[in-house]
Amino acid sequence: MVYTQNDTKGSKSFLIGRVIRIYPLYILLSLPLIIMYISLDDYQRLISNLLLLPTIQMDIGGIANPPAWTLVYEMFFYFIFSLSLLFSRRYYISGLIASSIIIATVYISRATLTQTPNSSWVYLTHILCSSLLFYFSIGSVVAIIFRKMRFKQHIQFNAFILISIGLSYCALFLLTGDRIFKFGVPALAMIFIAILSKPGNGLLYKIMHKVGDASYSIYLSHFYFVLALYNSIHTNNNNQINIIISSFCFTALSVLTGIFINKTIEKKISSSKTIKSNENDFLVLSTPCK
């Protein structure tokens, strides 16, 4: 958001652009799950799911499309960033203001509110006290540094892939501790390596670029394939060979479905003049919300 900000984009146009970018595809792909898992007379949870709002009651339940919990955090950041644009449209000033608001919010909330368990991801108190919000501050600072300084790209694309695999392995299997250290530090390192890396021109680069463009569609639709995989495992009585085969099949189907949705639906939504400048700026928090 900070990287794509320019002086012509004010608070209102930014927020409208974010709403158009996030909600139509989210509603389209999540509505079947919302109807499936939420009682129609459970108004609070329905509103929370439809509008991606934090819940104010801890026992109200979470998001019907589970991966979309990160969008609640994203919309929280978008609201803060839109407030910062009321003070200045300059990317570095608005970015620093938004970062400062986030840091102050977390520390004040931790000092004055009772923190809730990690199982209540979208509960308002948990969000206000969560270190996950620091990811947005870190991202804002990285964007400012990137725009202020000119980095020369020296790292080859293949080397970037190998380094990224190594960092992912460290995050998943070696590092321990708070999420912001276990996942945040490797993710930040990966971003800096990407900044210093040259674009590729081979088949692998093209495939990854295509998957990256479709990341939002994959993110919102892949839970249906998770459900299919779960049922497949149950049907095959936890047979390990069948689990491996099913996992590869449903992963491939999930990616292909996401690419199809991106091409036929998401890109048509993103072609709106309101959000044209931001059409490829989605970043998935849950892998730790491109």
C-alpha positions in Angstrom: 0.0 0.0 0.0 2.8 2.4 0.9 4.8 1.4 -2.2 1.8 2.1 -4.6 0.7 5.3 -2.8 1.0 8.6 -4.8 0.0 12.2 -4.2 -3.1 11.9 -6.3 -4.6 9.2 -4.2 -6.5 10.5 -1.1 -8.1 8.7 1.8 -11.5 8.2 0.2 -10.2 6.9 -3.2 -7.8 4.6 -1.4 -10.4 3.1 0.8 -12.9 2.7 -2.0 -10.2 1.0 -4.1 -9.5 -1.4 -1.3 -13.2 -2.3 -0.8 -13.6 -3.0 -4.5 -10.4 -5.0 -4.6 -11.2 -7.2 -1.6 -14.9 -7.7 -1.1 -16.5 -8.8 -4.4 -14.3 -11.8 -4.8 -14.3 -12.6 -1.1 -18.1 -12.5 -1.0 -18.4 -14.6 -4.2 -16.1 -17.4 -3.0 -17.0 -17.3 0.7 -20.8 -17.0 0.6 -21.4 -20.8 0.2 -19.3 -21.4 3.3 -21.0 -18.6 5.2 -24.4 -20.1 4.4 -23.1 -23.6 5.2 -21.5 -22.9 8.6 -23.4 -19.9 10.0 -27.0 -19.9 11.2 -29.0 -17.3 9.3 -30.3 -15.9 12.6 -26.8 -15.5 14.0 -26.8 -11.8 12.9 -23.6 -10.8 14.6 -21.5 -13.5 13.1 -23.1 -13.0 9.7 -22.3 -9.3 9.7 -18.8 -10.0 10.9 -18.2 -12.5 8.1 -19.8 -10.5 5.3 -18.1 -7.2 6.2 -14.8 -8.7 7.5 -15.2 -7.0 10.9 -13.7 -8.2 14.2 -16.0 -9.9 16.6 -16.7 -8.2 19.9 -17.8 -11.3 21.7 -15.2 -14.0 22.2 -17.6 -16.9 21.9 -19.3 -15.7 18.7 -17.2 -17.9 16.4 -14.7 -17.1 13.6 -14.6 -16.8 9.8 -16.6 -19.4 7.8 -13.8 -19.3 5.1 -11.0 -20.0 7.7 -8.0 -18.6 5.7 -9.9 -15.3 5.3 -9.2 -14.4 9.0 -6.2 -12.5 7.7 -8.5 -10.2 5.7 -9.9 -8.8 8.9 -6.4 -7.7 9.8 -5.8 -6.3 6.3 -9.0 -4.2 6.5 -7.9 -3.0 9.9 -4.7 -1.8 8.4 -6.4 -0.3 5.4 -8.6 1.8 7.7 -5.5 3.0 9.6 -3.7 3.8 6.4 -6.7 5.7 5.0 -6.7 7.8 8.2 -3.0 8.5 7.7 -3.7 9.9 4.3 -5.9 12.6 5.9 -2.7 14.0 7.3 -0.5 13.6 4.2 -0.7 11.9 0.8 3.1 11.5 0.6 3.9 7.9 0.8 6.7 8.1 3.3 4.8 10.4 5.7 1.5 8.4 5.5 3.5 5.2 5.9 5.3 6.4 9.0 2.1 7.7 10.5 0.3 4.4 9.9 3.2 2.5 11.4 3.3 4.7 14.4 -0.5 4.3 14.9 -0.2 0.5 14.7 2.7 0.3 17.2 1.0 2.7 19.6 -2.3 0.7 19.3 -0.6 -2.6 20.1 1.4 -1.4 23.1 -1.5 0.7 24.6 -3.9 -2.2 24.1 -1.5 -4.7 25.8 -1.1 -2.3 28.7 -4.9 -1.7 29.2 -6.7 -4.8 27.8 -6.7 -8.5 28.8 -5.1 -10.5 26.0 -7.1 -13.4 24.6 -6.0 -16.9 23.5 -4.7 -17.4 20.0 -7.8 -19.4 19.1 -9.7 -16.1 18.9 -8.0 -14.7 15.9 -10.7 -12.2 14.8 -11.8 -11.2 18.3 -11.3 -7.4 18.5 -9.2 -7.5 21.7 -6.9 -10.2 20.3 -6.4 -8.1 17.1 -5.6 -4.9 19.0 -3.0 -6.7 21.2 -1.6 -8.9 18.4 2.0 -8.7 17.2 0.7 -9.7 13.8 -0.1 -6.0 13.3 3.6 -5.3 13.4 3.9 -7.0 10.0 2.2 -4.0 8.4 4.5 -1.6 10.1 7.5 -3.6 8.9 6.1 -3.7 5.4 5.6 0.1 5.4 9.1 0.8 6.4 10.5 -1.7 3.8 8.4 0.1 1.1 9.8 3.5 2.2 13.4 2.2 2.1 12.8 0.6 -1.2 11.4 3.8 -2.8 14.1 6.0 -1.2 17.1 3.9 -2.2 18.1 2.4 -5.5 19.0 -1.2 -5.2 21.0 -3.0 -7.9 19.7 -6.4 -8.8 22.6 -8.9 -8.6 21.0 -12.1 -7.5 19.9 -14.6 -10.2 16.4 -15.9 -10.1 17.5 -19.5 -9.5 19.6 -18.4 -6.6 16.5 -16.5 -5.2 14.5 -19.7 -5.4 17.1 -21.7 -3.5 17.5 -19.0 -0.8 13.7 -18.8 -0.4 13.5 -22.5 0.0 16.2 -22.4 2.7 14.4 -19.5 4.5 11.1 -21.3 4.3 12.7 -24.5 5.8 14.2 -22.4 8.7 10.8 -20.8 9.4 8.9 -24.1 9.3 11.3 -26.5 11.0 14.2 -24.7 12.8 13.1 -21.4 14.3 11.0 -21.2 17.4 9.4 -18.5 19.5 6.9 -15.8 18.7 5.3 -15.8 15.3 6.9 -12.4 14.4 10.3 -13.9 14.8 9.6 -17.5 13.6 7.9 -16.3 10.4 8.3 -12.5 10.2 12.1 -12.4 10.1 12.5 -15.1 7.3 9.6 -13.4 5.3 11.4 -10.0 5.7 14.7 -11.6 4.5 12.9 -13.2 1.6 11.5 -9.8 0.5 14.9 -8.1 0.6 16.4 -11.0 -1.4 13.5 -10.6 -3.9 14.3 -6.9 -4.2 17.9 -7.7 -5.0 17.0 -10.5 -7.5 16.8 -10.3 -11.3 13.6 -11.3 -13.0 13.7 -14.8 -14.6 12.7 -15.7 -18.2 12.3 -19.5 -18.0 9.3 -21.7 -17.6 9.6 -21.8 -13.7 9.6 -18.0 -13.5 6.5 -17.8 -15.8 4.6 -20.4 -13.8 5.4 -18.8 -10.5 4.5 -15.4 -11.9 1.1 -16.8 -13.0 0.5 -18.4 -9.6 1.5 -15.2 -7.9 -1.0 -13.2 -10.0 -3.7 -15.7 -8.9 -2.7 -15.8 -5.2 -5.8 -14.0 -4.0 -8.1 -16.3 -5.9 -6.2 -19.3 -4.7 -6.2 -18.0 -1.1 -10.0 -17.6 -1.1 -10.9 -20.8 -2.9 -8.4 -23.4 -1.7 -10.4 -24.2 1.5 -12.9 -26.1 -0.7 -10.1 -28.4 -1.7 -9.0 -28.7 1.9 -12.5 -30.0 2.7 -12.3 -32.4 -0.3 -8.9 -33.6 1.0 -10.2 -34.2 4.5 -13.1 -36.3 3.1 -10.7 -38.2 0.8 -8.5 -39.1 3.8 -11.5 -40.2 5.8 -12.8 -42.3 2.8 -9.4 -44.0 2.4 -9.1 -44.8 6.1 -5.9 -42.7 6.5 -3.9 -44.7 4.0 -0.6 -42.9 3.7 -0.1 -43.5 0.0 -3.6 -42.3 -0.8 -3.1 -39.3 1.4 0.1 -38.3 -0.6 -1.6 -38.8 -4.0 -4.7 -36.9 -2.9 -2.7 -34.1 -1.5 -0.8 -33.6 -4.8 -4.0 -33.8 -6.8 -6.0 -31.4 -4.7 -3.1 -29.0 -4.5 -2.8 -28.9 -8.3 -6.6 -28.6 -8.7 -6.6 -25.7 -6.2 -3.9 -23.8 -8.0 -5.5 -24.4 -11.4 -8.9 -23.3 -10.1 -7.4 -20.2 -8.6 -5.7 -19.3 -11.9 -9.0 -19.8 -13.7 -10.9 -17.6 -11.3 -8.2 -15.0 -11.5 -8.4 -14.9 -15.3 -12.2 -15.0 -15.7 -13.4 -13.0 -12.6 -10.7 -11.3 -10.6 -9.0 -9.5 -13.4 -12.3 -8.2 -14.7 -13.0 -6.8 -11.2 -9.4 -5.4 -11.0 -9.7 -3.7 -14.4 -11.9 -1.1 -12.7 -10.3 2.4 -13.1 -10.8 2.9 -9.4 -8.2 0.2 -8.5 -6.2 -0.2 -11.6 -3.0 1.0 -10.0 -3.3 -1.6 -7.3 -4.3 -4.6 -9.2 -1.4 -6.9 -8.1 -0.8 -5.8 -4.5 -2.4 -8.5 -2.4 -0.2 -10.0 0.4 -1.3 -13.1 2.2 -0.8 -12.8 6.0 -1.8 -16.3 6.7 1.4 -17.5 5.0 2.3 -15.4 7.6 -2.8 -11.8 4.3 1.2 -11.0 -2.9 
